Amino acid sequence: MDDALPGAGQSGEGDATVAYSSESAPAPSTTAPRPVAIGPAAATGRRKEAVARVRVVPGSGQWRINGKGLDQYFPNKVHQQHVNEPFVLLDLDGQYDVIARIDGGGVTGQAGALRLGISRALNEVDVETNRPPLKRAGMLTRDPRAKERRKAGLKKARKAPQYSKR
């Protein structure tokens, strides 16, 4: 029985070579970085009653929101930071010019709409690279919260008139 093939009728503890394996072979490493897709894109963002139509164009980081700069349109630093978050997350700060038209809503709603529009536009530029971090950070999801409607007999959506016992 010395002439038998390894693995044919033996326990398999010898020098048997395995014809197959459940482990996959290591993928060939590609050291060349893939080219970064930089091109123009457009998208729409919404938040509460605000609607932002956004275009991102490769450039030097200029902002044009309804014909004004970022610091003029959003003087509050928190809103500026909120709007700029997608660029900071993707390390694209200063690589794109933003042109936006915003209608409706208040300042915070407009900032949220602009952020969603920018995120969607950057996602459109390069889906493979930009989508996972944007999705993980929750920047591609529309905030569904809106103002609650007013109910009959109440002063506002939930505020009732003061109760009087007599």
C-alpha positions in Angstrom: 0.0 0.0 0.0 3.1 2.2 -0.2 2.3 3.1 -3.8 -1.1 4.7 -3.0 -1.7 8.3 -3.7 -1.7 10.6 -0.7 -5.2 11.2 0.6 -6.7 8.1 -1.1 -7.7 5.9 1.8 -5.2 7.4 4.3 -6.0 9.7 7.2 -4.5 12.7 5.4 -1.9 13.6 8.0 1.1 13.1 5.7 2.7 15.3 3.1 -0.5 15.4 1.0 -0.8 18.3 -1.3 -4.3 19.9 -1.4 -5.8 20.4 -4.8 -8.2 23.1 -3.5 -8.5 25.3 -0.6 -11.3 27.3 1.0 -8.9 30.3 1.4 -8.7 32.6 -1.6 -5.4 33.6 -3.1 -4.2 37.1 -2.1 -5.3 39.7 -4.6 -2.5 41.2 -6.7 -1.6 44.5 -5.1 -2.0 47.5 -7.4 0.4 50.2 -6.2 -0.6 52.8 -8.8 -3.2 55.1 -7.3 -6.4 55.3 -9.3 -7.0 58.7 -10.9 -9.2 61.0 -8.8 -12.4 61.9 -10.7 -12.7 65.7 -10.7 -15.5 67.1 -12.7 -18.6 69.3 -12.4 -21.8 68.0 -10.8 -25.2 69.3 -9.8 -27.7 68.2 -7.1 -30.7 69.3 -5.1 -30.9 69.3 -1.3 -33.9 69.9 0.9 -34.5 70.5 4.6 -37.7 71.6 6.2 -39.1 74.2 3.7 -35.7 75.1 2.2 -34.6 73.9 -1.3 -31.0 74.3 -2.5 -30.0 73.7 -6.1 -26.2 73.2 -6.0 -23.4 73.0 -8.6 -19.9 72.0 -7.7 -17.2 72.8 -10.3 -13.5 72.1 -10.0 -11.8 75.4 -8.9 -10.2 77.2 -6.0 -12.9 77.0 -3.3 -15.1 80.0 -4.2 -18.6 80.1 -2.8 -21.6 81.8 -4.6 -24.8 81.4 -2.7 -27.6 83.6 -4.3 -24.9 85.8 -5.6 -23.1 86.3 -2.2 -20.1 84.7 -0.6 -20.3 82.0 2.1 -19.4 84.4 5.0 -22.0 87.0 3.7 -24.8 84.6 3.2 -24.2 82.6 6.4 -22.5 85.0 8.9 -22.9 82.4 11.7 -19.7 80.3 11.9 -21.7 77.2 12.9 -23.7 77.3 9.7 -20.5 77.8 7.7 -18.9 74.8 9.3 -22.1 72.7 8.8 -22.2 73.5 5.1 -18.4 72.9 4.6 -18.5 69.5 6.4 -18.7 67.3 3.2 -15.5 68.9 1.8 -13.6 68.5 5.1 -14.7 64.9 5.4 -13.4 64.0 1.9 -10.3 66.2 2.1 -11.5 68.2 -0.8 -11.4 71.6 1.0 -10.6 74.3 -1.6 -10.7 72.1 -4.6 -14.3 72.9 -5.8 -16.3 76.1 -6.4 -19.8 76.0 -5.2 -22.6 77.8 -7.0 -26.0 77.5 -5.2 -29.5 78.9 -5.4 -31.5 78.6 -2.1 -35.2 79.3 -1.7 -37.6 79.0 1.3 -37.1 78.1 4.9 -35.0 79.7 7.6 -31.2 80.0 8.0 -30.7 76.6 9.6 -32.9 74.9 7.1 -31.1 76.5 4.2 -27.7 75.4 5.7 -29.0 71.8 6.0 -30.4 71.9 2.5 -27.1 73.2 1.1 -25.1 70.6 2.9 -27.3 67.8 1.5 -27.0 69.3 -2.0 -23.2 69.5 -1.8 -23.0 65.9 -0.5 -25.1 64.6 -3.3 -23.1 66.5 -5.9 -19.8 65.2 -4.5 -21.3 61.7 -4.5 -22.2 62.2 -8.2 -18.6 63.2 -9.0 -17.0 60.0 -7.8 -19.4 57.4 -6.4 -16.7 54.7 -5.6 -14.5 57.0 -3.5 -16.9 59.5 -2.0 -20.0 57.5 -1.3 -18.8 55.3 1.6 -17.5 58.1 3.9 -20.5 60.4 3.1 -22.9 57.5 3.8 -21.2 56.6 7.0 -21.4 60.2 8.2 -25.1 60.4 7.4 -24.7 63.2 4.9 -26.6 61.5 2.0 -29.8 61.1 4.1 -32.5 63.8 3.9 -33.6 65.0 7.3 -37.3 64.1 7.3 -38.3 66.3 10.2 -40.7 69.1 9.3 -42.9 71.5 11.2 -45.9 69.7 12.7 -49.3 70.9 11.5 -51.6 72.9 13.8 -54.5 71.0 15.3 -58.0 72.4 15.9 -58.6 73.8 19.4 -54.9 74.3 20.1 -52.9 77.4 19.8 -50.0 75.7 18.0 -49.3 72.1 17.1 -49.3 71.0 20.7 -49.8 74.1 22.8 -53.2 74.1 24.4 -55.0 77.1 25.9 -54.6 77.4 29.7 -57.0 75.2 31.6 -59.4 76.9 33.9 -61.3 74.9 36.5 -64.0 77.6 37.0 
